Structure formats: structure tokens, C-alpha cells
Amino acid sequence: IEVTLRKSDSLEIAIELMKKFPNIRFGLGSILSEYEYQKGVDAGFNFFVSPGIVKDLVSNKVKNYIPGGETVSEFMRLDDNGYKIIKFFPSNLAGGEKKLVSIENIFKEIMFIPTGGINMKNYMDYISLKNVLCVGMSKFDEWINIYLFK
């Protein structure tokens, strides 16, 4: 489960959830800086997700970090830095499933996690694509992302 850092008390809530449900892997989302990443590492989170690219994390090739992108140039930069899983955000505004279909033969080794505009009505349009690992949907007042895998 990814808890996004969209509210002032998101980190504290995420820490409490982690304590209450120790058998669930929790990650932090909406990571915008190396500082936020390090606070999450210090608190014991398993993975970290950004809506875009945090330059220092990508440059250091951080393993438990999933950067985001929406353009072909961003996908190329992340691929050059060894990232084979990329959050595609905001998918509905950046071309959606049609964009992912159009680039599947260009980025053959990259798997995407589309988020942004994914819901129970359209998630199967995404999850059925060969270059989609899973989809993310926001729940609980837009601060927890639930991932649905194939």
C-alpha cells in the first residue's frame, strides 16, 4: 500500500498504519525530494514512488524507488539510469492507454504503473496492456493508492 504525502500529517498516519499492520508492505508516495525519501527510509518504509523524477535519487540509482514520468524523453532518461519500472502519471491527461500502446514496441523492457484517472470503470483497459505491471487508484480521500496487479 502506498500512502501519499499529500497532507501535513500523512507521514505520521503512514507510520501508524505500518505499526498497526506489520505484515503489509507500506510505501510512501508523492516523494518530491531526497529529504522526504530519507525521512521515509528512517521510518522503515519499503518503497517510494514519485509523480516525476527526483534527480538525486535517479542519479544514485536508488533501488526501492519508482520514479514517475509522462513523456518519451523522461522514459528514455529513466531507462538510461536503469529504471525498468516507471509510474506513468498523470496517465489520463498524458495520453492514457493509447500512449502506452503506442510506445510498447519502443520501450520493450519497461513496465509502467499508470496512475491518475484510473478507476473501477477503466482499469481493465490499462491492466490488459503488455507493458503495464499494475495500476494505481487513489482511495480514502486521495491519500492512499491501492495497486491492482494482473
Secondary structure, DSSP 8 states (H G I E B T S, - for coil): -EEE--STTHHHHHHHHHHH-TTS--EEES--SHHHHHHHHHHT-SEEE-SS--HHHHHTT-TTEE-EE-SHHHHHHHHHTT--EEEETTTTTTTHHHHHHHHTTTSTT-EEEEBSS--TTTHHHHHTSTTB-EEEEEETTTTEEEEEE-
